[in-house]
Amino acid sequence: MTNWVFVRSFVLAFTAISAFLAIIGYAVSNWLVPTPKKRFLTPYMEMTLAPGWQCHWEATDGVCQKYSENKRDMDRSAIAIFTAKYRGPLDTFACYEQHLRTPRILDSKHGVPEGRKSKFKHLKMRRIGEYDWMDGLLFESEIPGFYTQYLGTFTSRIGILVTFAVRREQLESRTEEIEGMIERINIYEGGGTARYTIGESSNRCNGNPISDGYAAAASKGLRPAH
């Protein structure tokens, strides 16, 4: 009887210790090897997403928003949109600059002009990976009460546009989160873009480089097929 009690006690103790060590091992492994961050992949580029952000395709656009932990509640204070097209004559930094400096008439959510224009905040060139991008910030150029950050660049083959729209009250608090994603944009094509200085070109561009040609991108292989 004594031997049986000893054996049972030993087994219980061994099981408890094994379970404890397994929990410790799992915690340490997660600490040493964190869960890889999600990436949004397109045929032409990828971006590492901040925690909680998810993306999907709508027609020719990749649309990304943040969700709660239960993945049911959408954060409507910020949205990111990716799109691309085969490069045309308007895909130059000079044309991008002209377009971003041109005020837009703000429309309501029903598409009715509200009588006020978008407000230009800043425009600069920045380096992300191997490419120069034009980075512009406008207020109420897309959505009433929202700032929209435009990031545009081009390769020898395609023009790429990335936008982040953020509610006015949250612009400062979301900056670090959004900048973290922007700095992790990676274009698959190598080569980089030619250097450009803001304001260096006086040539006029007839057309809208942001929208011209993007509607046809789906039929030209610039987004995954469903």
C-alpha positions in Angstrom: 0.0 0.0 0.0 2.8 2.4 0.9 4.5 1.8 -2.5 1.2 2.5 -4.3 0.7 5.8 -2.5 4.3 6.7 -3.3 3.9 5.9 -7.0 0.7 7.8 -7.3 2.2 10.9 -5.5 5.2 10.7 -7.7 3.1 10.6 -10.9 1.0 13.5 -9.8 4.0 15.6 -8.9 5.7 14.7 -12.2 2.6 15.7 -14.1 2.3 19.0 -12.3 5.9 19.8 -12.9 5.7 18.9 -16.6 2.6 21.1 -17.0 4.4 24.0 -15.3 7.5 23.6 -17.4 5.3 23.4 -20.6 3.6 26.7 -19.6 7.0 28.4 -18.9 8.4 27.0 -22.2 5.5 28.4 -24.2 5.8 31.8 -22.5 9.5 32.0 -23.2 9.2 30.8 -26.8 6.6 33.6 -27.4 8.9 36.1 -25.8 12.0 35.0 -27.7 10.1 34.4 -31.0 7.2 36.8 -31.3 4.3 36.1 -33.6 5.2 37.4 -37.2 3.3 40.6 -38.1 0.7 40.4 -40.9 1.5 41.7 -44.3 -0.7 42.9 -47.1 0.6 41.5 -50.4 -0.2 42.8 -53.8 1.3 41.8 -57.2 3.5 44.9 -57.1 4.3 45.7 -53.4 3.7 44.6 -49.8 3.2 46.4 -46.5 3.6 45.1 -42.9 0.4 45.9 -41.0 0.2 47.4 -37.5 -1.6 45.1 -34.9 -5.3 44.8 -35.6 -5.2 46.0 -39.2 -6.8 43.9 -41.9 -7.0 44.3 -45.7 -9.2 43.1 -48.5 -9.8 43.9 -52.2 -12.6 46.2 -53.5 -12.5 46.2 -57.3 -9.0 47.6 -58.1 -8.2 48.9 -54.6 -6.7 47.3 -51.6 -8.6 48.6 -48.5 -7.2 48.3 -45.0 -8.8 49.2 -41.7 -8.2 48.4 -38.0 -10.5 46.0 -36.1 -11.1 45.2 -32.5 -9.7 42.0 -30.9 -12.9 40.1 -31.7 -12.5 41.2 -35.3 -16.1 42.3 -35.4 -15.9 46.0 -34.6 -14.3 48.2 -37.3 -12.3 51.3 -36.4 -13.8 54.0 -38.6 -11.4 56.7 -37.7 -8.7 55.6 -40.2 -8.5 53.8 -43.5 -5.7 53.0 -46.0 -6.2 52.4 -49.7 -3.7 51.0 -52.2 -4.0 51.1 -56.0 -1.8 51.0 -59.1 -1.9 51.3 -62.8 0.5 50.9 -65.7 2.6 54.0 -66.0 1.4 56.8 -68.3 2.6 60.3 -69.3 1.0 61.8 -66.1 3.0 59.5 -63.8 5.7 62.0 -62.9 6.4 63.8 -59.6 5.7 67.1 -61.3 2.2 66.0 -62.2 1.7 64.5 -58.8 2.7 67.8 -57.2 0.4 69.9 -59.4 -2.5 67.6 -58.6 -2.0 67.7 -54.9 -1.7 71.5 -54.8 -4.9 71.9 -56.7 -7.9 72.5 -54.2 -10.8 70.0 -54.4 -14.4 70.9 -53.9 -15.6 68.8 -50.9 -18.6 66.5 -51.5 -21.0 65.3 -48.8 -21.4 61.5 -48.2 -24.3 61.7 -50.7 -22.0 63.1 -53.4 -23.4 66.7 -53.2 -20.9 69.6 -53.3 -20.7 71.3 -49.9 -19.3 74.6 -51.2 -16.0 74.4 -49.4 -12.6 73.4 -50.7 -9.9 71.0 -49.4 -7.0 72.6 -47.5 -3.4 71.9 -48.4 -1.2 71.2 -45.4 2.2 70.0 -46.7 4.1 68.3 -49.5 7.5 66.7 -49.3 9.7 64.0 -50.9 10.7 61.0 -48.8 12.7 57.8 -49.3 11.0 54.5 -48.6 13.1 51.5 -49.4 14.7 51.9 -52.9 12.1 54.5 -54.1 11.5 58.2 -53.7 7.8 59.0 -52.9 5.9 62.2 -52.9 4.1 62.6 -49.6 1.3 65.1 -49.3 -1.2 65.9 -46.6 -4.6 67.5 -47.3 -7.6 68.2 -45.2 -11.1 67.2 -46.4 -9.9 66.2 -49.9 -11.7 62.9 -49.7 -13.9 62.6 -46.6 -15.4 65.5 -44.5 -13.6 65.9 -41.2 -10.6 63.7 -42.3 -7.0 64.4 -43.2 -5.7 62.3 -46.1 -2.0 61.5 -46.6 -1.1 60.8 -50.2 1.9 58.7 -51.1 2.7 58.4 -54.8 5.6 56.9 -56.7 6.3 55.0 -59.9 8.6 52.3 -61.3 9.6 52.0 -65.0 6.4 50.0 -65.4 3.6 51.1 -63.0 2.4 54.1 -61.0 1.5 53.4 -57.3 -0.8 55.4 -55.0 -1.2 54.8 -51.3 -3.5 56.9 -49.1 -4.2 57.0 -45.4 -7.3 58.9 -44.3 -7.5 59.8 -40.6 -10.2 61.6 -38.6 -9.1 65.1 -37.6 -9.2 64.5 -33.9 -6.9 61.4 -34.1 -4.3 62.7 -36.6 -1.5 63.1 -33.9 -2.4 60.0 -31.9 -2.3 57.7 -35.0 0.8 59.2 -36.6 3.3 56.7 -35.1 1.1 53.7 -36.0 0.6 54.8 -39.6 4.3 55.9 -40.1 5.3 52.4 -38.9 3.4 50.9 -41.7 4.5 53.4 -44.3 8.2 52.7 -43.5 7.6 49.0 -44.2 6.3 49.4 -47.7 8.3 47.3 -50.1 8.0 47.6 -53.9 9.0 44.4 -55.6 10.6 46.0 -58.7 14.2 47.2 -58.2 15.7 50.3 -59.7 14.3 53.2 -57.7 13.1 56.6 -59.0 14.8 59.7 -60.2 15.4 62.5 -57.7 12.9 65.3 -57.6 12.8 68.6 -55.8 9.4 70.1 -54.8 8.5 73.0 -57.0 11.3 72.4 -59.6 8.9 71.9 -62.5 6.7 74.6 -64.1 5.2 72.3 -66.8 1.4 72.0 -66.8 -0.1 68.5 -66.7 -3.5 68.1 -68.5 -5.3 65.5 -66.5 -5.6 63.8 -63.2 -2.6 61.5 -62.5 -4.3 60.1 -59.4 -7.3 58.7 -61.2 -6.5 58.5 -64.9 -6.0 54.8 -65.8 -6.5 53.3 -62.3 -10.0 52.1 -63.2 -8.5 49.7 -65.8 -5.9 48.3 -63.4 -8.0 45.1 -62.6 -8.0 44.0 -66.2 -4.2 44.4 -66.5 -3.1 42.1 -63.7 -2.3 44.6 -61.0 -4.5 43.0 -58.4 -5.0 39.3 -57.5 -7.8 37.4 -59.1 -10.6 36.2 -56.7 
